[in-house]
Amino acid sequence: MVVVGPAPAKEWPDPTMKQQTTYWIDRDRKVVVREQFTIVSTVPEHQFEYANTISSTTVELNSTLPDSLFAFTPPKGAERIPRFEFGPVVLVGKPAPQLRLKTLDGKDFDLTSLLGRPVLIDFWATWCMPCRQSMPAVAKIYEEFHSWGLEVVGVNIGDDPEVVTRFVRKNNMSWTHLEDPDIVTEQHWGQAGIPRLVLIGKDGKVLFDSDGWDESEETKLRSTLHAIDPSFSSPESSKK
């Protein structure tokens, strides 16, 4: 028997990907002997297809397993660590990490060149649906505050630079954009989900680091901007 259905939402909760799981079942024993999980991108700018198949050539039910199967002998030279660190680096209150990349037109960019001005960095990708949803808010913040001194810098993660250039032009994203196709920024900024927006003060220290993006995160960002400079409109006045 073959059963075809969508993958569990918790397995790959990404609206930009179409998922499907197929099971091959031994009709007599009602045992799954093969499972295939496929993912196909629904975003034109990010053509992606992935398939993972697990096949079982031998299936035993209710067999007794030896204790040795669950014994672990560490290899020579292995070292036990109390905790495995994974995720974004804690940045708020610290000097911003280095950021040296190429702009979309091939020029060298160094974040230190903007010292003395507040800077909003937006880590994003064309294939990231939440990034697309956050872009109108980023564009509005740029339009409101750029003339008052705020710089916005987009850092594209993992895309082909040509794809990014077309996307930026199509969507009139007029602020500075950097290309990071090999995701080298993780070395200093840590691994994190996107969109990730980081606000850096005039002194080069991080004041805000978003955890995802929604209306509450935008309110926090606007409050931080207003705290930097009262001439920046507060969240309350921006809604009027």
PELIN-V164036 format. One record per run of one state. SS is the DSSP state (H for helix, E for strand, - for the rest). FROM is the first residue (numbers start at 1). LEN is the number of residues. Records with the same first field share a line. If there is no record, write none. Layout:
SS=FROM-LEN + FROM-LEN
This chain:
-=1-1 + 6-3 + 12-5 + 27-4 + 42-7 + 56-11 + 71-17 + 89-6 + 96-4 + 104-4 + 115-4 + 125-4 + 149-2 + 158-3 + 171-5 + 181-5 + 191-5 + 201-4 + 210-5 + 229-6 + 239-2
E=2-4 + 17-10 + 31-11 + 49-7 + 88-1 + 95-1 + 100-4 + 108-3 + 119-6 + 151-7 + 176-5 + 190-1 + 196-5 + 205-5
H=9-3 + 67-4 + 111-4 + 129-20 + 161-10 + 186-4 + 215-14 + 235-4
